[in-house]
């Protein structure tokens, strides 16, 4: 308790330099901090095996926020957790989700980024372009064979020159 008491005194000293405190406030804060530090330093009982798993799942749900996502392996904050970062931990996206209890389709990006990407994709309407391109392909496929020249095996085409053209 002596070490915890010293640590609590140091913390209260630092707090007293920042704001004005009465003697009663300081003594109450020292005793409360010493008790808290003592409780934190004692090992947790092993009988509460299910509680850490539930806590990890709760943390994983809170790790994806509006403007940032926190890597649950190392605690770093990103806008998106990339495959390159997960490789540093020896994981891929699916293994990371499974390890931390995230649903299979959960994006590993902050909510604002996911929302912006979804909006952009809706504006682009790529599915409409694919439909219109698929509808016009048969016409182009019919005209293409007649327009293509037949290669002559006796006269092979010249290979293209690489690099920039020479100056005149």
N, C-alpha and C positions, 0 to 999 in steps of 0.2 A: 504494500500500500504506500510505502514511502516514496517509491519511484513515481507512482501515479500521482501522488500528492505534489511532488516537485513539477511534474509535467503540467498539472492543473494550475499551479502557481504561475508558471511561465506563460500559459495561455491567458490567464486573467491579467497579468502585467501588460501583455501586448494589447489586450482589449481596453485596459485603463488608459493607455497612451492615446487611443483613438477617440474615446468618449469619456465624459465625466461620470464617475461612479461613486456611490457612497460606500462606506466601510461595510455596511450590512450586505449590500449588493455583491461586493467582492467576496466576502466570506461565504455567502450562499452559493455564488458561482463556483468558487474553488471546491466546496464540498460536493456539489452536484457533478462537476467535471471529474473529480477524483473517483466518485462512484461509477460514473459512466465509463471511464477509462478502465477501471477494474473489471467491470462486467464485460467489456470488449476483449480484454486480455485473457479471460478464462476460456478454455476449450468448450466447444459446443458439444452437447450430449449426442451420441450416435443414434439414440432411439428415435430421433425425429428424422428418419430417412426420407419420408415422403415430402416433407416441407421444402427441402432444397430443390427438388424437382419441380414442385409447383411454383416456387419463387423464380426458377430459371425460365419457366414458361411465361410467367407474368413479365419478367424482364424482356424476354424476346418479343412479346407483343408491344411493349413500350419502346423498344429499340427503333422502331420505324415511326418517325415523327413527321410533322409537316415539312420542315425545311432541312432535316438531316436524318441520317440513319447511322446507328452506332454498331460497329462490329462487335459482336458478343465474344469473340475470341480474344481480341486485344484491347478493346475499349476505344479505339480511334473512331472519330466522327467523319462521315463522308456524305456526299449527296447520293452516291450510288456505290454499292460494294461490288467491285469488279471481279472477274474470274482471276485476274492477275493477283489481286490482293488475297483472295481466298487460297490461291496456290501457295502463298507464303505460309499459310497455316496447314497445308497439305489437304485441302478440301476442294470440292467443287460446289456449285450452287445447290445441287440437290442434296449432297451430303450435309452441307451447312444447315439447310432447312430442316432436314431430318434430325440432326443433332440437337438443334435448339427448339424443336417442336413447332416450327412454322408450317403452315399449310403448303401443299405442293406447288400451287400456282402463285404464291405470294411473291411480288416483285421485291428485289433487294435494293430498292431506290426510295428516296423520300417521296412523300405523298404529293408534294407540289410538282415534282418532276414527272411522276407517273401521270398526273392530271394533265400537264402541259403536253406530254407526248400523245396521250389519248386524243386530246383536242386537235392536235396537228394532224394526226392520222385521219380523223373524221373530216377535216377540211380537205385533205389531199384526195380522199375517196379513191384509193387505189383499186378497190373491188370494181368500181364502175369502169375504170380504164381497162381492167382485165376483161370484163364482159364485152366492151366495145372492141377490143383487140381480137378477142376470140371470135366475134361475129364477123370481122372483116378478113380473117385469115384464109378461109376457103377461096375467096375471090383472088387473093394474091397468090395462093398456091397453084391455082389453075393457070395463071398468066406467067408464072415464074419459069416453068420448064421450057416454054417456047422462046423466051427472051435470053436464056443463058446460052453462050457459045459452047460448042463441043470442043474439048481440048484435043490437040493434035499430038500424038505420042512422038512423032518425028521432030517436032518443034517445041520443046519444053519451054515454059515461060521463064524469063530471067528473074533471079532473086532480087528482092528490093534492096537498095543500098541502105546501109545503116548510118546513122548520125546526120549531121546537118549537111545541106548541099554546099558544094564548093562555090566560092565567090568567083565572079567572072573577071 
